[in-house]
Amino acid sequence: MPVDVVMPKLSDTMEEGKILRWLKKPGDHVAVGDVLAEVETDKADMELEAEVEGVLAKILIEEGGSATVGQAIALLGNGAGEGAAAKPERGEFAPEPPKPEVESRRPTVARPPQPERRGPRAIVPPSPDARRAPAPRPPAPRAERPAAAPARSAPAPARAATRSGREELSKIRRTVARRMAESKREVPHFYMTAEIDMSECARLKASLTAARPDVGVSYTHLLLRAVALALGEHPRINARFAAEDAVEFSDGIHLGVAVALDEGLIVPVLHDCESKDVFTIAEEARALVERVRTGKAEGGDLSGGTFTVSNLGMYPIEEFAAVINPPQAAVLAIGAVAERAVVRNGKLAASPTMRVTLSSDHRVIDGAEAAQFLKTLKEMLEAPLRLVLL
């Protein structure tokens, strides 16, 4: 009997997916784990893997088409008389008479080349106005000037081209726009900022890098480890608003790490951080971000987050406030580590410090609870020995 290949739910918020490219064609044998197609979701381009073995009997959703979660996009048969010539009626797989010299799928010559979707955009195309600009006219014949005529001033430099026109939002940006608008409209945000002395963290980072240069522990990895430990002591910060009369506590600490792509912002998830040491967090976080940036995210990479960290420390940003990603109850925004003036023992000194801002859902978290979480986080990063202990 044929088996429906359905559009899977590849992220928490996914409602439909778009078929970007089929990697198998009707008649091809399919093994468990083979990549059938590339799918554009609301968060990233992902690979759709086969869950059963068989022969791809028919493609129901062509490239460029969309399907809702759970909708059949292809039929997988056992190979007995099934293949590219399957009948349109689902469930019947008797071969049709061959059509002379007619390809059942779209001819490749008629399809324009597709742009690479995963890598960074290296060249920005000219704006519509620039493309419509007329070619410059040839210079007019040079007229004789009187010997005493004053020299003309140099022409003003040309103005840089500006971008104009309309750009359709990507599926990712549409989802971010909808969810962030809902969050700001429905979630009562409040914000708290703390400044953390990172002197000891800087020393620890140097020691860990010397011990494991193959891992390359960064401030971000130390921060993720500290956040996981602090959330373990303050589980309400890791909870979620479930209903008007309930708060739901999470069974694990699953940290979302905000990643900016050309197509928009996505938040892959590092799962079970409460049980991982700093080296494991560093290795898994790098691999997770790499999978997302190269379009190879797996299903679990984009779902199940309980708390989000948004880090702009690689830019000269001192502090900022992030928007909560519902149904999570909080998000931590990280600014750059920079030399700032601090007072030690009554004397002014320069020290590397970092400012963090916690955005909290007031339906779940009170001000005192948010302050206690930031106090614990500050203590862990200023005396970071606990970060390397199990």
DATA-V64078 format. One line per field, one symbol per residue. phi: phi as a letter, one per 40 degrees, with the letter a starting at -180 (. if undefined). psi: psi as a letter, one per 20 degrees, with the letter a starting at -180 (. if undefined). A space follows every 50 residues. Layout:
phi = ???
psi = ???
//
This chain:
phi = .cbccbccccadbcbabbccaccbbdhccbccgcccabbcbcbacbcccc cbcibccaccbcdgcbacdgccbabbbcgcgbicccccccgbbccccccc fbccccccccccccccccccccbccccdccccccccccccdcccbddccc cccccccccccbcahbbcccdccccccccccccccbcccabbbbbbcbdc ccccdccccccbcccgcbddcccccccccccccbcccccaccacbabbcc cabbccbcbcbdcicbbcbccfccbbccccdcccccccccccccgbccdc cbagcbabbbbbccbcbcaabccccccdbaabbbcccacbcbbbfgbcab acbbbbbccbcccbbcdcccccccccccccccbcdccbbc
psi = qqppoqoroirhjphrqpogppiqqpiqqpqpiqogrppoaihrprpoqp irqbpohqphorpiqqqqpiqpirppajinjqbhkqqhppipkpqqpqpp lophrpphhipqqpqpihrqohppqqrhhhhipqqqqqqqppqpqqhjpq qqqqqqqqqqpqprapppqrhghggggghhggghhhpnqqqppqppojgh hgggggghhhhmhhgmprhgghggggggghhhimhhhjaqohrhkqppqq irooppoppprhiaprnqpoqlihjprhggggghgghghggghjkkqrgi hjqjqiqqpookiirlogqrpqpqnqjqiqqpppaqpqprprppljqprp qprppqpppqoihhprghggghghgggghhhhmjhhhjq.
//
